Amino acid sequence: MDGKFELSFDGRDYTVERGERPEDAAAGGGAPGGRDRWYITLGPKAITSLDAVPGESEGALRERIRRWLAEHPEMPESEDIVFGGG
């Protein structure tokens, strides 16, 4: 699975990016750190991050993200930034 892809949900296009190793993230100009997380953004806005599940297919990850977004409909409009999947 690629480390970065686009996901459409409810008329919005989100970016999903797997974190980099901390040393690469720091050297790479601010990329999300930690290979154990998927970071979901909407434009420049951080929406959330979810645990990376070993062996999870891209289709299963997409469904898990869509489910999270459906359970948190306030996030695209919220001024808050939520990391940690909650």
C-alpha positions as CSV (number, residue, x, y, z in Angstrom):
1,M,0.0,0.0,0.0
2,D,1.3,3.5,-0.8
3,G,2.2,5.7,2.1
4,K,-0.1,8.5,0.8
5,F,-3.4,8.6,-1.0
6,E,-6.6,10.7,-1.4
7,L,-9.9,9.6,0.0
8,S,-13.3,11.1,-0.9
9,F,-16.0,11.2,1.7
10,D,-19.2,13.3,1.9
11,G,-18.1,15.5,-1.0
12,R,-14.7,16.3,0.5
13,D,-11.2,15.1,-0.6
14,Y,-9.0,14.0,2.4
15,T,-5.3,13.2,2.3
16,V,-4.2,10.1,4.1
17,E,-0.5,9.8,4.9
18,R,1.4,7.3,6.9
19,G,3.9,8.8,9.3
20,E,7.6,8.7,8.5
21,R,10.3,7.4,10.8
22,P,11.0,10.2,13.2
23,E,14.5,10.9,11.8
24,D,13.1,11.1,8.3
25,A,10.2,13.3,9.3
26,A,12.5,15.8,11.0
27,A,14.9,15.9,8.0
28,G,12.0,16.0,5.5
29,G,10.6,19.3,6.6
30,G,7.8,18.5,8.9
31,A,6.2,15.2,7.6
32,P,4.1,13.4,10.2
33,G,6.3,11.3,12.5
34,G,5.7,7.6,13.5
35,R,5.2,4.7,11.1
36,D,2.5,3.4,13.5
37,R,0.0,6.2,12.5
38,W,-2.1,7.2,9.5
39,Y,-2.7,11.0,9.5
40,I,-5.9,12.3,7.9
41,T,-6.0,15.9,6.7
42,L,-8.5,18.1,4.8
43,G,-6.5,20.7,3.0
44,P,-4.1,22.2,5.6
45,K,-6.3,21.1,8.5
46,A,-5.4,18.1,10.6
47,I,-8.5,16.0,11.2
48,T,-7.2,12.9,13.1
49,S,-4.7,10.1,13.1
50,L,-5.5,6.4,13.4
51,D,-3.3,3.5,14.4
52,A,-1.6,1.6,11.5
53,V,-2.7,-2.0,11.7
54,P,-0.1,-4.5,10.4
55,G,-1.3,-6.4,7.3
56,E,-4.4,-4.2,6.8
57,S,-5.3,-3.7,3.2
58,E,-5.9,-0.3,1.7
59,G,-9.6,-1.1,1.2
60,A,-9.9,-2.0,4.9
61,L,-8.1,1.2,5.9
62,R,-10.3,3.3,3.6
63,E,-13.4,1.8,5.2
64,R,-12.1,2.3,8.7
65,I,-11.4,6.0,7.9
66,R,-14.8,6.5,6.3
67,R,-16.4,4.9,9.4
68,W,-14.4,7.3,11.7
69,L,-15.4,10.3,9.6
70,A,-19.1,9.2,9.7
71,E,-18.9,9.0,13.5
72,H,-17.4,12.5,13.7
73,P,-19.4,14.6,11.3
74,E,-18.4,17.8,13.2
75,M,-14.7,17.5,12.3
76,P,-14.6,19.2,8.9
77,E,-16.3,22.3,10.4
78,S,-14.6,22.2,13.8
79,E,-11.8,24.5,14.7
80,D,-10.3,21.8,16.9
81,I,-7.5,19.5,15.8
82,V,-7.9,16.0,17.0
83,F,-5.0,13.5,16.9
84,G,-5.1,10.1,18.5
85,G,-8.3,8.7,16.8
86,G,-10.6,10.1,19.4
